[in-house]
């Protein structure tokens, strides 16, 4: 899996219709404490709840040891930017849940244990991750043809990020800048602008692209990988130029198609699940 998509390093898991942000840290899933509090309590101000909870537990239950196990990790915020937030592994989350009075606690524990177990399985057999991704998309109502393109796009993205890493691009911020450059050259807008066009917030952009949008995304990233290799791009500056050139390859192809077809590729349309699909997924999680 890559470091930059939903099914990437930063993931969105779902518990009874609530988004739970998670990321891999030192080989373990770490979950957003704020998201878990919101899912268990339905609090409108989960950050304040967490602040009050830390204070209360520190005074009454000797909470300092548990809080020390939390780490500040960068997770995607509703505005699409990566921001540091209190996160914890499965063991620490279990301990936190003990102090949250909620009838949802037991089913959440079972869900959390299942997610952790699946991660162990995926480490032992990476193919399972791919199968689970496919099953998730199918449950949400995506067509087999769309799923094939999405999976291929994930593989191309992984190949690109691996290439960047080999060529001296290390930081997530640099990955984001290069990705934005490919997108600008291919579609005329950055990913954040693209999400705004499609009225998306925390959702993954590529999960809401049409078939053609996915195809040109793949073309831009595959072209960037090929150019970086052939030119032996080193470091951020040279890979930035490769990203711009690779995105331009996709952008030129997109423009030519639009001329020939008389229809724009970039669209406000997205693959948001239908209401009945959402109900089905929620029911399956109960």
C-alpha positions in Angstrom: 0.0 0.0 0.0 1.1 3.6 -0.6 1.5 6.5 1.7 -0.9 8.8 0.1 -4.4 7.4 -0.5 -7.3 6.1 1.5 -6.2 2.7 1.2 -2.9 4.3 1.6 -1.0 5.0 4.8 -3.6 7.4 6.0 -6.9 5.6 6.0 -10.5 6.3 6.9 -12.1 3.3 8.7 -15.8 3.4 9.3 -17.7 2.4 12.5 -21.5 2.5 12.3 -21.3 5.4 9.8 -18.6 7.3 11.7 -15.3 8.0 10.1 -12.3 7.0 12.2 -9.0 8.3 10.9 -6.0 5.9 11.3 -2.5 5.7 10.1 0.4 3.2 10.3 3.0 4.1 12.9 5.9 1.7 13.6 4.0 -1.1 12.0 0.8 -0.7 14.1 -2.5 1.0 13.3 -2.9 4.2 15.4 -6.4 5.7 15.6 -7.5 9.3 16.1 -8.6 9.7 19.7 -10.9 12.6 18.8 -12.7 10.5 16.1 -13.2 7.6 18.6 -14.7 9.9 21.2 -17.1 11.3 18.6 -18.1 7.8 17.5 -18.7 6.6 21.0 -20.3 9.7 22.6 -22.0 11.5 19.6 -20.5 14.7 21.2 -20.7 17.8 19.2 -17.5 19.0 20.7 -15.2 15.9 20.9 -12.1 18.0 21.3 -13.5 19.6 24.4 -14.7 16.2 25.7 -11.1 14.9 25.2 -9.6 17.9 27.1 -12.0 17.4 30.0 -11.5 13.7 30.0 -7.7 14.1 30.2 -8.1 16.5 33.2 -10.6 14.3 34.9 -8.6 11.1 34.5 -5.3 12.8 35.6 -7.0 13.9 38.8 -8.9 10.7 39.6 -7.5 7.7 37.9 -3.7 8.4 37.4 -4.2 8.8 33.7 -0.7 10.1 32.9 0.7 6.7 31.9 -2.0 6.1 29.4 -1.8 9.6 28.0 1.9 9.2 27.6 1.2 6.3 25.2 -0.7 8.7 22.9 1.4 10.2 20.1 0.8 13.2 17.9 0.5 12.0 14.3 -0.4 13.8 11.1 -3.9 12.8 9.9 -6.0 14.4 7.2 -8.3 17.1 8.6 -11.7 18.0 7.1 -10.0 20.8 5.1 -7.8 18.2 3.4 -4.6 19.2 5.1 -2.5 16.9 7.3 -2.6 18.1 10.9 -1.2 16.6 14.1 -3.7 15.0 16.4 -3.6 12.7 19.4 -3.5 9.1 18.2 -3.1 5.8 20.0 -2.6 2.1 19.1 -5.2 -0.6 19.8 -4.0 -1.4 23.3 -4.1 2.2 24.5 -7.4 2.8 22.8 -8.9 -0.1 24.7 -7.7 1.5 28.0 -9.2 4.8 27.0 -12.6 3.2 26.1 -12.9 1.9 29.7 -13.3 5.5 30.8 -15.9 6.5 28.3 -19.5 5.7 29.5 -21.2 4.6 26.3 -23.4 1.7 25.3 -21.4 1.6 22.0 -18.2 0.6 23.9 -18.5 -3.2 23.5 -19.3 -3.3 19.8 -16.5 -0.8 19.3 -14.0 -3.0 21.1 -15.0 -5.9 18.9 -14.7 -3.7 15.8 -11.3 -2.4 16.9 -10.0 -5.9 17.6 -11.1 -7.1 14.2 -9.3 -4.1 12.5 -6.1 -4.9 14.4 -6.3 -8.6 13.5 -6.8 -7.8 9.8 -3.7 -5.7 9.9 -1.7 -8.6 11.2 -3.2 -10.8 8.4 -2.2 -8.2 5.8 1.4 -8.1 7.0 1.6 -11.9 6.6 -0.3 -11.9 3.3 -0.4 -8.5 1.5 -2.8 -9.9 -1.1 -5.5 -9.9 1.6 -5.4 -6.1 1.7 -6.2 -5.9 -2.0 -9.1 -8.3 -1.6 -10.5 -6.3 1.3 -10.3 -3.1 -0.7 -12.1 -4.6 -3.6 -14.8 -6.0 -1.3 -15.3 -2.6 0.4 -15.7 -0.8 -3.0 -18.1 -3.5 -4.2 -20.2 -3.1 -1.0 -20.4 0.6 -1.6 -21.9 0.0 -5.0 -19.0 0.6 -7.4 -19.0 -1.3 -10.7 -16.4 -4.0 -11.4 -15.0 -1.9 -14.3 -14.5 1.2 -11.9 -12.9 -1.0 -9.2 -10.4 -2.4 -11.7 -9.4 1.1 -12.7 -9.2 2.2 -9.1 -7.0 -0.7 -8.1 -4.7 -0.2 -11.1 -4.5 3.5 -10.0 -3.4 2.5 -6.5 -0.7 0.2 -8.0 0.6 3.0 -10.2 0.5 5.5 -7.3 2.5 3.1 -5.2 5.1 2.6 -8.0 5.4 6.4 -8.2 5.9 7.0 -4.5 8.4 4.1 -4.3 10.3 5.8 -7.2 10.2 9.2 -5.4 11.6 7.6 -2.2 14.5 6.0 -4.2 15.3 9.4 -5.7 15.5 11.3 -2.5 12.0 12.6 -2.0 11.3 11.6 1.6 8.9 14.0 3.3 5.1 13.7 3.0 5.0 17.5 2.4 7.2 17.0 -0.7 4.9 14.1 -1.8 1.9 16.5 -1.5 3.6 19.2 -3.5 4.6 16.9 -6.3 1.1 15.3 -6.4 -0.4 18.8 -6.6 1.9 19.6 -9.5 0.9 16.5 -11.5 -2.8 17.4 -10.8 -2.4 21.0 -11.9 -0.8 20.0 -15.2 -3.2 17.2 -15.9 -6.5 18.8 -14.8 -5.8 22.5 -14.3 -6.4 22.3 -10.6 -4.8 21.0 -7.4 -6.4 18.1 -5.4 -7.8 20.5 -2.9 -9.4 22.6 -5.6 -10.7 19.4 -7.3 -12.3 18.3 -4.0 -14.0 21.6 -3.7 -15.4 21.3 -7.2 -16.9 17.9 -6.3 -18.2 19.2 -2.9 -16.0 16.8 -1.0 -14.6 17.3 2.5 -12.8 14.5 4.3 -13.6 12.0 1.5 -10.9 10.6 -0.7 -10.9 12.4 -4.1 -10.1 9.4 -6.2 -12.9 7.4 -4.7 -15.2 10.0 -6.3 -13.6 10.3 -9.7 -15.3 9.1 -12.9 -13.7 6.5 -15.1 -12.0 9.0 -17.4 -10.8 11.1 -14.4 -9.1 8.0 -13.0 -7.6 7.1 -16.4 -6.0 10.6 -16.7 -4.8 10.5 -13.1 -3.1 7.2 -13.9 -1.6 8.6 -17.1 -0.1 11.6 -15.2 1.5 9.5 -12.5 2.7 6.7 -14.8 4.2 9.3 -17.1 5.9 11.0 -14.1 7.4 7.7 -13.0 8.7 6.9 -16.5 10.2 10.4 -17.0 11.9 10.4 -13.5 13.5 7.0 -14.3 14.6 7.9 -17.9 16.0 11.3 -16.8 17.4 9.8 -13.6 15.8 12.6 -11.6 17.5 13.2 -8.2 16.1 15.1 -5.2 13.0 17.2 -4.9 13.9 19.9 -7.6 14.5 17.4 -10.4 11.5 15.3 -9.5 9.3 18.5 -9.4 10.2 19.1 -13.0 9.4 15.4 -13.8 6.1 15.7 -12.1 5.2 18.8 -14.1 6.2 17.2 -17.3 4.4 13.9 -16.5 1.2 15.8 -15.6 1.5 17.8 -18.8 1.5 14.6 -20.8 -1.9 13.7 -19.2 -3.1 17.3 -19.6 -2.4 17.4 -23.3 -4.2 14.0 -23.8 -7.1 15.2 -21.8 -7.5 18.4 -23.8 -7.3 16.5 -27.1 -10.0 14.2 -26.0 -12.2 17.1 -24.9 -11.7 18.7 -28.4 -12.6 15.5 -30.2 -15.5 14.5 -27.9 -16.9 18.0 -27.2 -17.2 17.1 -23.5 -15.1 18.1 -20.5 -13.3 15.3 -18.6 -13.2 17.2 -15.3 -16.7 17.1 -13.8 -18.6 17.9 -10.6 -20.0 14.4 -10.8 -18.7 11.9 -8.2 -19.2 8.4 -7.1 -20.9 9.1 -3.8 -22.7 6.0 -2.6 -26.4 6.0 -3.0 -28.6 6.1 0.2 -29.4 2.4 -0.1 -25.7 1.6 -0.4 -24.9 3.6 2.8 -27.7 1.8 4.6 -26.4 -1.6 3.5 -22.8 -0.8 4.7 -24.1 0.5 8.0 -26.2 -2.6 8.5 -23.2 -4.8 7.8 -21.2 -3.0 10.5 -23.8 -3.5 13.2 
